[in-house]
Amino acid sequence: MKIVELIDVEKSYQNPILSKINYAFFEGKTYLLLGENGSGKTTLLKLIIGLLKPTRGVIYKKTNNIGYVPDYLDFPRFLRIYDFLYNLGLIYNCHNIDEKIKEQAYIFQIDPLLKLSDLSKGMRQKVLLMQIFLKDFDLYLFDEPLNGLDKEMKEIFLRELKKLKTKKKTIIIVSHLPDCFLDLVDVILEIKNGNLYERIN
Amino acid sequence: MKTKYIKNILLISLVFLVVLLLVRKIPNTIEIVMVTKGYNFVQVERDETFEISFFISTKNSNFSNQNNIKSIAITDEINYLKFKLEDIILSEEKVYLKNKWYYNVLFSLKPLIEVTNNFTLEMIDAYLEIAFKNDSYAKLSIGSFSYYLFQENSQNLSITKLKGLVNTFNNNKRLVGVLIGIKNNTNKQIKITNIYPLDLNIKVAYKDIIKCNDFIQGETIKEILGYDYNLFEIEENVKLNLCVDDEIRIFIPLKYIKDIVINKMGFLIEYELDKETFYYCLDDFLFFESNDYLVNLKWLKFYTYEDS
């Protein structure tokens, strides 16, 4: 069953980025989205979330329960990891937030009492990943999720991703490191010159 | 006979078509103007409301009718804060922007969140999401948004003075610094380690902080500091270490991350007492009234919406 469908979707800023894209994402599938810098990968994710509006065309979504890991986020300045995640848990209407944060902190090997402003790049990435695992989303979008992670952390993240796949969640990943995901993905997509091309993995 | 019959059929079809066109509800195109600026909301009591205003080209629309609105949220890439729409105030005053008249609409909102402790949410690139009962929705850029709920405020210190210095910059009024009096209510030394303006576009210039008893409104920041001051040059990695034994009055110069109008803001003071970190929240304060953003089109975002 389709979870997101793009019909004649175009997006332009000063120049056209995406041109007349027609594509359907299906439930339970894992997609890897490739393309050069500035090709429109992040734009496509933001169109799916609804943060951007297509210049033309429509996007049908079966769900609005979408989790997103952006490639960068300005964290609140004076909070600890725990408070940040706890507040997110509250706005996500999560149950057992405290338990979930402790579980994620254990998985990603980070002290939740650290102040967000003191974190290194790799640690910030861990927090970005931890927030998406707080809630049970229908659709998971990851924009460069391996940024700043060491080899061990990459493996841990891929293990967590496999768990989502086992639960038949729909996953869309944007990454400059496609080889890491080849065992996981069902469909590889590439944005080239504003068009979206599909190849089965 | 046959020709007359065809003529009648054509006439009936034409009348039917005209009636159909008249009866069909044609969606109105509404233009919306959002002011992208630094929105901040400090809530010390749960009853306080957050107000956000924007401009619409048509007086009667879904945007100005509370009964047509299903839900309101402020959102970004990962955050989604729902609000209860308390009231909509449609102003009779009109503004003229890009060859068109617009009416001012003000939404009065209350966060819909169950919290027992303090709560902080900061969004550098936030959107006002309005879902209508006809299943359409509008997502409108508002600039930055930050929400601070401080239900448990520290009693170790109190504020004895608060006064903003407003200067003119590029023909716009700007809050360039704040005079704060801080009183230590304990018998131990308090060490202030950070002063956070509760707006995402402003920082405190720690290295330019001076002790100051008062200033006269109308003085420039250059006159107070005694040297040229750049409002946009952000200093990095400067630590604050300000000891308060009894009471101090300091002038805090501000830096702007973005060229934006901020006229209302609170502060969060981070301090150490007995090697433990505490926070004191200074509720948001209206430093000056401003409509300056209306003369600068770069702060305005124009949207169109099909109102059906």
HADDOCK unambig.tbl for C-alpha pairs under 7 A between the chains (distance, minus, plus):
assign (segid A and resid 68 and name CA) (segid B and resid 77 and name CA) 6.86 0.50 0.50
assign (segid A and resid 68 and name CA) (segid B and resid 78 and name CA) 6.26 0.50 0.50
assign (segid A and resid 74 and name CA) (segid B and resid 124 and name CA) 6.98 0.50 0.50
assign (segid A and resid 76 and name CA) (segid B and resid 121 and name CA) 6.85 0.50 0.50
assign (segid A and resid 76 and name CA) (segid B and resid 122 and name CA) 5.54 0.50 0.50
assign (segid A and resid 87 and name CA) (segid B and resid 119 and name CA) 6.58 0.50 0.50
assign (segid A and resid 88 and name CA) (segid B and resid 79 and name CA) 6.96 0.50 0.50
assign (segid A and resid 91 and name CA) (segid B and resid 80 and name CA) 6.40 0.50 0.50
assign (segid A and resid 91 and name CA) (segid B and resid 81 and name CA) 6.17 0.50 0.50
